[in-house]
Each structure stands twice: as C-alpha cells, then as structure tokens.
Amino acid sequence: MKKTIVFIAFLMVISGLFGFEAIIGTGTSVTGTSAASPINVYFRSLHGQSVYTKAELNSAGIFGPVYITQLGFNIVGLPAVTMPNFVVRLKHTTATNVFTFVNADSLVTVYSNPAYLPTQTGWNLYNFSAPFLWNGTDNLLVDTAFGITSSYNRSGTVQYTSIENGYHYLINDNVNQTNIFDLGTAYFTRPNIKLVVEPAYNDLKLQ
C-alpha cells in the first residue's frame, strides 16, 4: 500500500514538472466504415460525445489541476470526404457515461478546422487554440462535431474501447448536428484518446 502511494505521488511530481502524453482506452477494436465515430462520414453531419473519468485519467498518470494542450484519436481508416467546420469541445462533468447527451453549458471549443481531412493514419493530435484547465476533480467530456459534408462515403474509422454508453451520437444528412444536444443514440464504441498535458503553473493563456 505504501509503495502504491509513493508511486502515485511520484507520477504527480513528474507530470507536474515536465508534462507528458497519455492514452485513455486500452481497446484495440476498430469502428466500422458505416459506424458513427468522430471522423466517420457515412452520414453527412455527425455530433458525438464521450466521457473519460477522473479515475481513468489518474490511472494514466494525469492528476489535476493540469492543462490539456492537445487531444487526438487513433485513426485506422481515413475518411474520404472533407468534414466542414470540424470542432472539438471539452467540459467538466459529473456524468460517468453518455447514456444521454451532456448539455452544452460551459462547453469550451478547443479546436476548430473549417475543412478537416486527415491524411495519415495513427494518432492524429489536435493543437488547442488555448489550453483547457482540467480541474482534477470532475470527469472530462469530449464533444466533436462537423457540419454538412459535400457527399457521404463509407469511410473514417478509429480505434475504440468497448464501454456501455461510451459514445453518444447524432447523425443526419440534411441538418447540421453540431449544436443539437437532444435525442441521439448511445453505443459502446468509445474512441480511445491521447491527451497531451502540461503543468498548470506554466505561463499559458487559458481560454
């Protein structure tokens, strides 16, 4: 028990001094080419959410308060269609899953791209416009969306971990789903994410 406490304290010190990256999610499964995921373009507009718990962040060596400066998905199959107005948004939440959509209150846009089309498989990291200060107490909500694409295509897959109510999404071919936070479908395909964090005492501009 004492050794465990010392090890956790050591991780806290190291992460605070240097900053580092960590992966949340250990699954190796891959979403289908017509299955909803943050970069799947089988439907022309998609909005999805997932929750990553404080316990999971702590297990990966992330202890708050700490700045998150980048987030990424492990892309296995590239989407064939450009995603307009692609956004990544974060917020603190007490929710432990996304059986229902988490509302938009206090949601922070940390990354936006007017015409997003990844060109490489593997971890695609998004550089935040401003760091997000995770408080170290709440769970972390990750929200992604894109507007109406020019066409649809069976493509865009990511690596995921199977978790009940791990990914909640809305899809539509005619209406932009970005700012709709109602109804939708909860599924088990929660995307694995990589977080890059920096110590909170760094002189970083907080959005």
N, C-alpha and C positions, 0 to 999 in steps of 0.2 A: 504494500500500500504506500509506504513512504517513498519507494523508488518511483512509483507511478506519479505521485505528486511532484517529485523533483523533476521528473521528465517533462511533465506538463508545464511547470514553471520555466524550464529551460527553453521549451518551444516558444513560450510567450516572450521571453527575453530576445531570442534570436529573431522572431518575426518583428518585434518592435525595433530592433536595431537596424536590420537590413532590408526588410520587405522580401516577399517571395511570391511564388505562384503555387496554386494548389488545385487539384481536381476534385470535384464533388460528384460522386456517382461512380460505381465500380462495374456497372453492367457493360457487356460487350455486344449486346443486340443492336440491330440497325433498323430504323423505321422503314416502312415500305415506300415505294415510289409514288403511291397514291394516298399515303397516310399523312395526316397533319403533323407538321413539325415546324420549327421556326423558319426554315428555308425551303419548305415544300411548296411547289407551285402548281399542284394538280387543281386547286381552286384559285381563283384569280385574286382573292383577298383573304388574308388569314390573320387572326389575332389569337395569341396563346399566352398562357401563364403557367408558372411552376413555382413551388415554394421549396426552399432549401433551409433546413432548420439550423438553429444555433448549435445543436449537438453535432450535426454533420460538419459545420464549419470548424467547430472546435476539434473534432476528430481529424480533420485535415490540417490542423495546426494553425488555424486562424482564430485569433482572440481579439475582441474589440475593446475599446473603440479603435477602428483601423480604417484607413482609406482604401476603397476598391478603385483601381485606376483602369483596369481592363477586364473584360469578360469575353469568353469565347465558347463556341460549340465545336465538337469534333465532327466535321463534315466528312461523310463517307462517299456520298454521291452528289455531284454538283447539280444545282438547278440549271435548267436550260433557258430560263426566261428571267429577265431583269425584274427585280422587285422594287417598285417605286415607293419612295418615302418610307423606307425601312427604318424602324425605330427599336431601340432597346430602352426599357424603362424599369426602374427599381423603386422599391419602397420597403419600409419596415412593416412587419405584420405579426400578429399573434396566431394567425391561421397556420395549421400544420400540413394542410394539403389544399388542393383546389377543387374540391367536390363542387363548389360553386365559384363563380368569378369573385375575386377580391376587388373591391370598388377602387375607383380612381383617386380617392382622396390622398393627397400627399405623394402621388406618383411623380417620380423625377425622370425626365428624359436625359439619359446619359450618353446616348449615341444616336445619330441620325444620318441617313445616307439617301439622297434623292433618287439614286439609281444604283441599287446594290446588286451585284452579280459576282459572287465568289469565283475565283479562278483556280484555286488549289484545294485539294482535299486535306484532311488532317485538321489540326486545331486552327481555327480562324478567330483571331482576337480582335475585339473592337476597342479602339482607344477612346476613352471617355472625353467628352468636351470639358468636363470638370470632374474631379474625384467625388465619389459617393462615400460619405462617412457612415459606415456600419457601426451601430451603437454597441454591439457585442452582447446585447440582451435579447432583442427580438429575432424572429426568423426573417429570412430575406426572400422577397417576392421578385421574380424575374418575369417581365412582361415584354413580349415582342409583337410586332405587327408590321404589315405592309399594305399599301393601297391596291388599287385595281391594276393588275398586270395587263399587258397588251394581248396575251393569249394564255392558255393553260397548257401544262405539259406534265407527264408522269415523271417527275424528277425532283431531286432535292431531298437527301436523306442524312440523318445524323445518328450518332451512337446514343443509346439511352439505357437507363436503369429501370427495371420494371417495379413500379411503386403504385399501389392503388390510389386513384385520384391524383396521380402525379402530374398530369398535363391536362389543362382545360382549354378548349379552343372554340372559336367561331370561324366558319368558312362561308364564303359567298362569292358568286361570280359577277354580281352586278352592283353590290353595295359595299363601300369601303367599311371594313370592320374595325378599324383602328381604335375608334373611340366608343365602341359599344361594349358594355360590361354587363350583359344580361344574357340568360339562357346559355346556349352552347352545349358542349359535350365534354365530360370528364373521362379521361382514358389513363392507362397505366404507363404510357411511354414517356416518362420524364427525361428530357435531354440531360446528358452529362454536361457539366460546365467546367471551365477553367477560370479561376479568378486570379488576378494579379493584385496584390495588396502592398501598401506602403505604410510606414509608421504614421500614426496620427499627429505626431509632433512636427512632422515635416512642414515647411512653409509652403503649403499647397493651397490653391484657391478653391474654396468649397462653394459649390453651386447652391 
